Amino acid sequence: MENIKTKLYNNVVTIGTWLTIGDCAVAEILCQSGFEWITIDMEHSAITISQAQELIRTIDLLGKVPAVRVGENNPNLIKRALDAGAQVIIVPMVNSAEQATAAINAVKYPPRGTRGVGLARAQKYGFGFEEYKEWNDKHSVLVVQIEHIDAINNLEDILKVDGIDATFIGPYDLSGSLGHPGNFSMPEFKQALERYESLSKHYGVPMGYHVVEPDPKLAESKIAAGYKFLAVGVDAIYLGRKCRETLEKIL
């Protein structure tokens, strides 16, 4: 089976989802549902690094890819998530080439980057560092979030940075940076997406999008538009939506 990095470089669609509830049972349910990768959200949740490591272990053992969205473009946060075993790092609010470069440096060891060396779960607690170092260089995945109008305006420079495996639209924050959070129908938002899609295709960098509301038709339209790294839904929304739909049919 192709890994996520190979799929992205071969222009193959890969579908995952978002985990905000810090319970391994929820991670298990999402993995068993068929998603290829599960993103542990450490930006907009109460999940701690200790909980994240247990979630990563669960996802890993179930044969799926553990991804972590860190809270900010911070080398210490990125390093700790990777040391815990994350295979994909998603970095929010990357608005410039300099910020993209900083994220790459935090993921990769010297001489390619500046990541500090630790001997934790990812390195088999000190008994698998050389193996992990080679894996990290070849197979770790960095996804930078394009979720501000500044990032759209600086997109050409960002996409030229070597080492980005994919970019990822955060629709709520992007619309928020335009003054209307959650309004995806306004012309400015649509124009920003058009610029994003055009430049991403021109530079050959795989596109990503979070279909926050689990809408199959919207997900299909994003795939048709060329998006390859697609997150569909959020654990809490899946749970809450099904509860509401069931009650509406009863009451």
Steps between C-alpha positions, in 0.01 A plus 500: 500500500629846412590720794360852528812669364509271195130558438546876508792489258312262272199734497276247675214611727536415869215553746522546876310667780542713812522387862428749779375266776800367689378144546660197337158339446405788271827463310431128468149560362630746240777261394258211466274719286756494219676837507862478387630755745373661817606851601533557872413866543725666756406851393126508574457230763595419859719206391832491687829362365460197726151431362628563148765230540235246605279602207797470262575154637137391448486633144840348419410156636180498295702546181397860431716811473519723808510869414526789745399858448722688742380809682733736319810511280723427796805270471453360849136405437587345164793308645295358788219385268751328271685342791166362619462326165307736272563421135329809357541848646246768411613852584237776532518858377799479268483841334846542346790312345704568813237335717483202262878463521483512881248213497722289274802566724298385803403170334838398356827417676827670402643559249164536325329666797561602859289251697649397830570133567302316765459130576130450552223279362573579135863396543404182692617666820860512383519164324394610153638846438691425177195325352275788602741763371490341155120467515460863606714624213314298237146453624391761756231727359473875554174674416479877541166665550396781271234664709556874484475752218867584563587141410295528181680822410841338570407165352748496212793547739363233736452245224857549378641382835653154462380248758127568515309180425156662476310811597163504671219753497344584836170643375376652824818693577544604137148644493565653842808681369267657243274627776221242467580175683298206366375684190631287215274650235638855501686601183827575682514147641428345162766718337753394765424132429530556126846654548598215732389232254659668198840558662509160671442324170758719327771416757391138536446508878213272615195684629313423820166608645303439816136422423401575858133413461511138374332571168575228240398724208736778611778245549439362151507851353837565666639176358369598156675838540832323558533486878703197612539533879141512621376505859131418529314581819593530866432242771276733702297602195448137394372423848289812540347482153387140538346576838304791356388311191374212713311722743340697217354177364362402841363829631 
